[in-house]
Amino acid sequence: MYTPPHFKEERPEALHAFIRQHGFGLLISPGPQGMEATHVPFLLDTDGGGTGRLLAHLSRANRQWQHLEAAGEVLAVFSGPHAYISASWYTERTDVPTWNYVAVHAYGRARRVEPGRVRPMLAELSGKYEAASAAPWSLDEVPEASLQAMTKGIVGIEIELTRLQGTRKLSQNRSPEDQQRVIQELKARGGPDDLAVAALMEQARAP
């Protein structure tokens, strides 16, 4: 991923936190017919130290899983809020529009996990996203026969991460005055991503 130096995010803790917050990613890998891609929720495990590993599962009917181990390096893309930035917001209108965004690219080698590990992975994944519910659902509520049938229809994968690349493009290359004007205009436009990008810009500017 091309990232100018002033937009790079290289702090491991920030990259890991971003992946955990925006865990629905895009898994990309080469296959025999060309590039293959699947949108999938990931879990990040950093207990073993290092760059970490990603855990996910694919439908058995999705042939991408069959090619992952032979693919060599695979890529998982995680995207955060993004927003169009009008050149009319700058002090000088002679510049051009741009786009502010935050993203992390995670590279690594994938392998299939043992079938016995799939159910704990599903329990951890559902537990993560059910945590905010008033009455969280649990995998234990699924009848055993149904759960066994379901797990036979999916394949668990693990990606041992080798490197992470992060981009935080939040108008760092603009003057403080322009940055403040961008924040104000994003808040005025008021879309969910606009407000999220404005908040990130304010955090980036905080001493």
C-alpha positions as CSV (number, residue, x, y, z in Angstrom):
1,M,0.0,0.0,0.0
2,Y,1.5,3.3,-1.0
3,T,1.5,5.7,1.9
4,P,3.4,9.1,2.1
5,P,5.5,9.3,5.2
6,H,3.3,11.9,6.9
7,F,0.3,9.6,6.7
8,K,2.0,6.4,7.9
9,E,0.7,4.6,11.0
10,E,3.4,2.3,12.3
11,R,2.6,1.8,16.0
12,P,1.8,-1.9,16.5
13,E,-0.7,-1.1,19.3
14,A,-2.6,1.4,17.1
15,L,-2.7,-1.1,14.2
16,H,-3.9,-3.9,16.4
17,A,-6.6,-1.7,17.9
18,F,-7.8,-0.6,14.5
19,I,-8.1,-4.2,13.3
20,R,-10.1,-5.1,16.5
21,Q,-12.4,-2.1,16.0
22,H,-12.9,-2.7,12.3
23,G,-12.7,-6.4,12.1
24,F,-14.9,-7.0,9.1
25,G,-12.2,-7.2,6.4
26,L,-11.5,-8.3,2.9
27,L,-9.4,-11.4,2.4
28,I,-7.5,-11.3,-0.9
29,S,-5.4,-14.0,-2.4
30,P,-4.3,-15.4,-5.8
31,G,-6.1,-18.4,-7.2
32,P,-5.9,-20.6,-10.3
33,Q,-8.4,-18.4,-12.1
34,G,-6.9,-15.0,-10.9
35,M,-7.4,-13.0,-7.8
36,E,-10.0,-14.1,-5.2
37,A,-11.6,-12.0,-2.5
38,T,-14.1,-12.6,0.3
39,H,-15.6,-10.2,2.9
40,V,-15.3,-11.9,6.2
41,P,-15.2,-11.0,10.0
42,F,-11.7,-11.6,11.6
43,L,-10.5,-12.1,15.1
44,L,-7.0,-10.8,16.0
45,D,-4.9,-12.9,18.3
46,T,-1.7,-11.2,19.7
47,D,-1.2,-13.5,22.7
48,G,1.8,-15.1,21.1
49,G,3.6,-11.8,20.6
50,G,5.0,-10.6,17.3
51,T,2.8,-9.2,14.6
52,G,-0.1,-11.5,15.6
53,R,-2.4,-13.8,13.7
54,L,-5.9,-13.5,12.2
55,L,-8.6,-16.1,12.7
56,A,-11.6,-16.4,10.4
57,H,-13.8,-18.9,8.6
58,L,-15.1,-19.4,5.1
59,S,-18.0,-21.3,3.7
60,R,-16.8,-24.7,2.4
61,A,-18.6,-23.9,-0.8
62,N,-16.3,-20.9,-1.2
63,R,-13.3,-22.3,-3.2
64,Q,-10.9,-19.6,-2.0
65,W,-10.0,-21.6,1.1
66,Q,-8.7,-24.4,-1.1
67,H,-6.1,-22.1,-2.6
68,L,-4.9,-20.2,0.5
69,E,-2.0,-22.4,1.6
70,A,-0.6,-22.6,-1.9
71,A,-1.0,-18.8,-2.4
72,G,2.1,-17.8,-0.4
73,E,1.3,-14.4,0.9
74,V,-2.3,-13.3,1.4
75,L,-3.7,-9.9,2.2
76,A,-6.5,-8.8,4.6
77,V,-7.7,-5.2,4.2
78,F,-9.4,-3.4,7.0
79,S,-11.1,-0.1,6.3
80,G,-12.3,2.6,8.7
81,P,-14.3,5.8,8.2
82,H,-13.6,7.9,5.1
83,A,-14.8,11.2,3.7
84,Y,-14.6,13.4,0.6
85,I,-12.7,16.6,1.3
86,S,-13.7,19.6,-0.9
87,A,-11.1,22.0,-2.1
88,S,-13.6,24.8,-1.3
89,W,-12.9,24.1,2.4
90,Y,-9.3,25.3,2.2
91,T,-8.1,28.8,2.7
92,E,-6.9,28.8,-0.9
93,R,-9.3,27.3,-3.4
94,T,-6.6,26.7,-6.0
95,D,-5.8,23.2,-4.6
96,V,-7.7,20.1,-5.5
97,P,-10.2,17.9,-3.6
98,T,-9.0,14.7,-1.8
99,W,-10.3,11.9,0.4
100,N,-9.5,11.4,4.1
101,Y,-9.5,7.8,5.4
102,V,-7.9,5.3,7.7
103,A,-7.0,1.7,6.6
104,V,-4.7,-1.2,7.6
105,H,-3.3,-3.8,5.3
106,A,-2.3,-7.1,7.0
107,Y,-0.1,-9.5,5.2
108,G,0.7,-13.1,6.1
109,R,0.6,-16.8,5.3
110,A,-2.7,-18.7,5.7
111,R,-3.4,-22.2,6.7
112,R,-6.4,-24.3,7.5
113,V,-7.1,-24.9,11.2
114,E,-8.0,-28.2,12.7
115,P,-11.8,-28.9,12.7
116,G,-11.8,-29.2,16.4
117,R,-10.7,-25.5,16.7
118,V,-13.6,-24.2,14.6
119,R,-16.3,-24.2,17.3
120,P,-14.2,-22.2,19.9
121,M,-13.4,-19.7,17.1
122,L,-17.1,-19.3,16.4
123,A,-17.9,-18.9,20.1
124,E,-15.2,-16.2,20.5
125,L,-16.3,-14.4,17.3
126,S,-20.0,-14.3,18.4
127,G,-19.0,-13.4,21.9
128,K,-17.1,-10.4,20.7
129,Y,-20.0,-9.0,18.7
130,E,-22.8,-10.0,21.1
131,A,-21.1,-8.3,24.0
132,A,-22.9,-5.0,23.5
133,S,-26.4,-6.7,23.3
134,A,-28.9,-6.3,26.1
135,A,-29.5,-10.1,26.0
136,P,-26.4,-11.6,24.3
137,W,-26.9,-14.7,22.2
138,S,-24.6,-17.7,22.8
139,L,-23.5,-20.5,20.6
140,D,-24.6,-22.9,23.3
141,E,-28.2,-22.0,22.4
142,V,-27.9,-23.9,19.1
143,P,-28.9,-27.6,19.3
144,E,-25.9,-29.9,19.1
145,A,-27.1,-31.6,15.9
146,S,-27.6,-28.3,14.1
147,L,-24.3,-27.0,15.3
148,Q,-22.4,-30.0,14.0
149,A,-24.1,-29.7,10.6
150,M,-23.3,-26.0,10.5
151,T,-19.6,-26.5,11.4
152,K,-19.2,-29.1,8.7
153,G,-20.2,-26.4,6.2
154,I,-17.4,-24.0,7.1
155,V,-13.6,-24.1,7.1
156,G,-11.5,-22.3,9.7
157,I,-8.4,-20.4,8.6
158,E,-5.5,-18.9,10.4
159,I,-3.2,-16.2,9.0
160,E,0.2,-15.8,10.6
161,L,0.9,-12.1,10.1
162,T,4.2,-11.1,8.7
163,R,3.7,-7.3,8.4
164,L,1.2,-4.6,8.9
165,Q,0.8,-1.3,6.9
166,G,-1.3,1.5,8.2
167,T,-2.5,4.7,6.6
168,R,-4.1,7.6,8.6
169,K,-4.8,10.3,5.9
170,L,-6.3,13.1,8.0
171,S,-5.1,16.3,6.4
172,Q,-1.8,16.2,8.3
173,N,-0.2,17.9,5.2
174,R,-2.5,20.9,5.5
175,S,-2.0,24.0,7.7
176,P,-3.6,24.1,11.1
177,E,-6.2,26.6,9.8
178,D,-7.1,24.3,6.9
179,Q,-7.4,21.3,9.2
180,Q,-9.8,23.2,11.4
181,R,-11.9,24.3,8.4
182,V,-12.0,20.7,7.2
183,I,-13.2,19.5,10.7
184,Q,-15.9,22.2,10.8
185,E,-17.2,21.4,7.3
186,L,-17.2,17.6,8.0
187,K,-19.3,18.3,11.1
188,A,-21.6,20.6,9.2
189,R,-22.1,17.9,6.5
190,G,-22.9,15.5,9.3
191,G,-22.8,12.1,7.8
192,P,-21.7,9.2,10.0
193,D,-18.4,8.9,8.2
194,D,-18.0,12.7,8.2
195,L,-18.4,12.9,11.9
196,A,-16.1,9.9,12.5
197,V,-13.3,11.4,10.3
198,A,-13.7,14.8,12.1
199,A,-13.3,13.1,15.4
200,L,-10.2,11.3,14.3
201,M,-8.8,14.5,13.0
202,E,-9.4,16.2,16.3
203,Q,-7.7,13.3,18.1
204,A,-4.7,13.6,15.8
205,R,-4.4,17.3,16.5
206,A,-4.6,16.9,20.3
207,P,-1.3,17.6,22.1
